[in-house]
Amino acid sequence: MVQRVEIVTGKERRRRWSDEEKARLVAETLVPGAIVAHVARRHGVAESCLYAWRRQAGAFAAPMAMPTLIPVVTGAVPAEPEPPQGMAPVCAPRAVVTFADGARLDVGADYPADALAVLVAMLRGRR
């Protein structure tokens, strides 16, 4: 069994995390099945920092975490145009997230899962 030993030789300095590092760590905590305590331990950051960064996720979301903007429609959704005569309608796969208050987020099924997780977390924090 290998045991980890840490030797502290002087005053410990606070670690500074860049916005990109924070966004990457937050995204890692939002992956399905991820445990915040494990992510914190693996990267040497306090759990409380990760929870605070998750609440503030909109303030420093990295461009790679949210590559595209999603159009938001409020009110009635316009009807889809009818396909030309003789052609079958094409239904692109969709992913729908329904929040507890009944609000829905509808995105293409090919939308990156990690970016969707960050978006959902941001929307939950603003409700």
Rosetta constraint file for C-alpha pairs under 8 A:
AtomPair CA 8 CA 12 HARMONIC 7.54 0.50
AtomPair CA 17 CA 21 HARMONIC 6.00 0.50
AtomPair CA 17 CA 22 HARMONIC 6.30 0.50
AtomPair CA 18 CA 22 HARMONIC 6.25 0.50
AtomPair CA 19 CA 23 HARMONIC 6.08 0.50
AtomPair CA 19 CA 60 HARMONIC 5.49 0.50
AtomPair CA 19 CA 61 HARMONIC 7.50 0.50
AtomPair CA 19 CA 62 HARMONIC 7.27 0.50
AtomPair CA 20 CA 24 HARMONIC 6.11 0.50
AtomPair CA 20 CA 60 HARMONIC 7.43 0.50
AtomPair CA 20 CA 61 HARMONIC 7.55 0.50
AtomPair CA 20 CA 62 HARMONIC 5.66 0.50
AtomPair CA 21 CA 25 HARMONIC 6.15 0.50
AtomPair CA 22 CA 26 HARMONIC 6.04 0.50
AtomPair CA 22 CA 50 HARMONIC 7.95 0.50
AtomPair CA 22 CA 53 HARMONIC 6.76 0.50
AtomPair CA 22 CA 60 HARMONIC 7.73 0.50
AtomPair CA 23 CA 27 HARMONIC 6.05 0.50
AtomPair CA 23 CA 53 HARMONIC 7.93 0.50
AtomPair CA 23 CA 57 HARMONIC 7.00 0.50
AtomPair CA 23 CA 60 HARMONIC 6.56 0.50
AtomPair CA 23 CA 61 HARMONIC 5.53 0.50
AtomPair CA 23 CA 62 HARMONIC 5.84 0.50
AtomPair CA 23 CA 65 HARMONIC 7.49 0.50
AtomPair CA 24 CA 28 HARMONIC 6.23 0.50
AtomPair CA 24 CA 62 HARMONIC 7.74 0.50
AtomPair CA 24 CA 65 HARMONIC 7.88 0.50
AtomPair CA 25 CA 29 HARMONIC 6.42 0.50
AtomPair CA 25 CA 39 HARMONIC 7.55 0.50
AtomPair CA 25 CA 50 HARMONIC 7.49 0.50
AtomPair CA 26 CA 30 HARMONIC 6.47 0.50
AtomPair CA 26 CA 50 HARMONIC 6.56 0.50
AtomPair CA 26 CA 53 HARMONIC 6.73 0.50
AtomPair CA 26 CA 54 HARMONIC 5.78 0.50
AtomPair CA 26 CA 57 HARMONIC 7.45 0.50
AtomPair CA 26 CA 118 HARMONIC 7.98 0.50
AtomPair CA 27 CA 31 HARMONIC 6.69 0.50
AtomPair CA 27 CA 65 HARMONIC 7.53 0.50
AtomPair CA 27 CA 114 HARMONIC 6.41 0.50
AtomPair CA 27 CA 115 HARMONIC 7.87 0.50
AtomPair CA 27 CA 117 HARMONIC 7.47 0.50
AtomPair CA 27 CA 118 HARMONIC 6.32 0.50
AtomPair CA 28 CA 34 HARMONIC 7.19 0.50
AtomPair CA 28 CA 39 HARMONIC 7.30 0.50
AtomPair CA 29 CA 34 HARMONIC 5.46 0.50
AtomPair CA 29 CA 35 HARMONIC 6.49 0.50
AtomPair CA 29 CA 36 HARMONIC 5.52 0.50
AtomPair CA 29 CA 39 HARMONIC 6.58 0.50
AtomPair CA 30 CA 34 HARMONIC 6.57 0.50
AtomPair CA 30 CA 114 HARMONIC 7.35 0.50
AtomPair CA 30 CA 117 HARMONIC 5.95 0.50
AtomPair CA 30 CA 118 HARMONIC 6.94 0.50
AtomPair CA 31 CA 114 HARMONIC 6.60 0.50
AtomPair CA 31 CA 117 HARMONIC 7.16 0.50
AtomPair CA 34 CA 38 HARMONIC 7.74 0.50
AtomPair CA 34 CA 39 HARMONIC 7.54 0.50
AtomPair CA 35 CA 39 HARMONIC 6.44 0.50
AtomPair CA 36 CA 40 HARMONIC 6.06 0.50
AtomPair CA 36 CA 47 HARMONIC 6.68 0.50
AtomPair CA 36 CA 50 HARMONIC 7.36 0.50
AtomPair CA 37 CA 41 HARMONIC 6.11 0.50
AtomPair CA 37 CA 47 HARMONIC 5.91 0.50
AtomPair CA 38 CA 42 HARMONIC 6.02 0.50
AtomPair CA 39 CA 43 HARMONIC 6.31 0.50
AtomPair CA 40 CA 44 HARMONIC 5.83 0.50
AtomPair CA 40 CA 45 HARMONIC 4.91 0.50
AtomPair CA 40 CA 46 HARMONIC 5.88 0.50
AtomPair CA 40 CA 47 HARMONIC 5.46 0.50
AtomPair CA 40 CA 50 HARMONIC 7.10 0.50
AtomPair CA 41 CA 45 HARMONIC 6.45 0.50
AtomPair CA 41 CA 46 HARMONIC 7.61 0.50
AtomPair CA 45 CA 49 HARMONIC 6.95 0.50
AtomPair CA 45 CA 50 HARMONIC 7.52 0.50
AtomPair CA 46 CA 50 HARMONIC 6.80 0.50
AtomPair CA 47 CA 51 HARMONIC 6.39 0.50
AtomPair CA 48 CA 52 HARMONIC 6.13 0.50
AtomPair CA 49 CA 53 HARMONIC 6.01 0.50
AtomPair CA 50 CA 54 HARMONIC 6.07 0.50
AtomPair CA 51 CA 55 HARMONIC 6.40 0.50
AtomPair CA 52 CA 56 HARMONIC 6.34 0.50
AtomPair CA 53 CA 57 HARMONIC 5.74 0.50
AtomPair CA 54 CA 121 HARMONIC 7.54 0.50
AtomPair CA 55 CA 122 HARMONIC 7.50 0.50
AtomPair CA 55 CA 125 HARMONIC 6.29 0.50
AtomPair CA 56 CA 60 HARMONIC 7.47 0.50
AtomPair CA 57 CA 61 HARMONIC 5.82 0.50
AtomPair CA 57 CA 118 HARMONIC 7.54 0.50
AtomPair CA 57 CA 121 HARMONIC 7.86 0.50
AtomPair CA 57 CA 122 HARMONIC 6.30 0.50
AtomPair CA 58 CA 122 HARMONIC 6.05 0.50
AtomPair CA 61 CA 65 HARMONIC 6.42 0.50
AtomPair CA 61 CA 66 HARMONIC 7.24 0.50
AtomPair CA 62 CA 66 HARMONIC 6.91 0.50
AtomPair CA 63 CA 67 HARMONIC 5.85 0.50
AtomPair CA 65 CA 114 HARMONIC 6.98 0.50
AtomPair CA 65 CA 115 HARMONIC 5.04 0.50
AtomPair CA 65 CA 118 HARMONIC 7.26 0.50
AtomPair CA 66 CA 115 HARMONIC 5.21 0.50
AtomPair CA 66 CA 116 HARMONIC 7.99 0.50
AtomPair CA 66 CA 118 HARMONIC 7.81 0.50
AtomPair CA 66 CA 119 HARMONIC 7.70 0.50
AtomPair CA 67 CA 115 HARMONIC 7.63 0.50
AtomPair CA 70 CA 107 HARMONIC 7.55 0.50
AtomPair CA 73 CA 77 HARMONIC 6.83 0.50
AtomPair CA 82 CA 89 HARMONIC 7.81 0.50
AtomPair CA 83 CA 87 HARMONIC 6.19 0.50
AtomPair CA 83 CA 88 HARMONIC 6.87 0.50
AtomPair CA 83 CA 89 HARMONIC 5.76 0.50
AtomPair CA 92 CA 108 HARMONIC 7.38 0.50
AtomPair CA 93 CA 108 HARMONIC 6.27 0.50
AtomPair CA 93 CA 109 HARMONIC 5.34 0.50
AtomPair CA 93 CA 110 HARMONIC 7.95 0.50
AtomPair CA 94 CA 106 HARMONIC 6.82 0.50
AtomPair CA 94 CA 107 HARMONIC 5.78 0.50
AtomPair CA 94 CA 108 HARMONIC 4.49 0.50
AtomPair CA 94 CA 109 HARMONIC 4.54 0.50
AtomPair CA 95 CA 106 HARMONIC 5.80 0.50
AtomPair CA 95 CA 107 HARMONIC 5.33 0.50
AtomPair CA 95 CA 108 HARMONIC 5.83 0.50
AtomPair CA 95 CA 109 HARMONIC 4.98 0.50
AtomPair CA 96 CA 104 HARMONIC 6.68 0.50
AtomPair CA 96 CA 105 HARMONIC 5.59 0.50
AtomPair CA 96 CA 106 HARMONIC 4.42 0.50
AtomPair CA 96 CA 107 HARMONIC 6.43 0.50
AtomPair CA 97 CA 104 HARMONIC 5.58 0.50
AtomPair CA 97 CA 105 HARMONIC 4.98 0.50
AtomPair CA 97 CA 106 HARMONIC 6.42 0.50
AtomPair CA 98 CA 102 HARMONIC 6.13 0.50
AtomPair CA 98 CA 103 HARMONIC 5.84 0.50
AtomPair CA 98 CA 104 HARMONIC 4.40 0.50
AtomPair CA 98 CA 105 HARMONIC 6.40 0.50
AtomPair CA 99 CA 103 HARMONIC 5.30 0.50
AtomPair CA 99 CA 104 HARMONIC 6.16 0.50
AtomPair CA 107 CA 111 HARMONIC 6.72 0.50
AtomPair CA 111 CA 115 HARMONIC 7.59 0.50
AtomPair CA 111 CA 116 HARMONIC 6.96 0.50
AtomPair CA 112 CA 116 HARMONIC 6.21 0.50
AtomPair CA 113 CA 117 HARMONIC 6.13 0.50
AtomPair CA 114 CA 118 HARMONIC 6.41 0.50
AtomPair CA 115 CA 119 HARMONIC 6.17 0.50
AtomPair CA 116 CA 120 HARMONIC 6.05 0.50
AtomPair CA 117 CA 121 HARMONIC 6.14 0.50
AtomPair CA 118 CA 122 HARMONIC 6.15 0.50
AtomPair CA 119 CA 123 HARMONIC 6.18 0.50
AtomPair CA 120 CA 124 HARMONIC 6.09 0.50
AtomPair CA 121 CA 125 HARMONIC 6.27 0.50
AtomPair CA 122 CA 126 HARMONIC 6.50 0.50
AtomPair CA 123 CA 127 HARMONIC 6.57 0.50
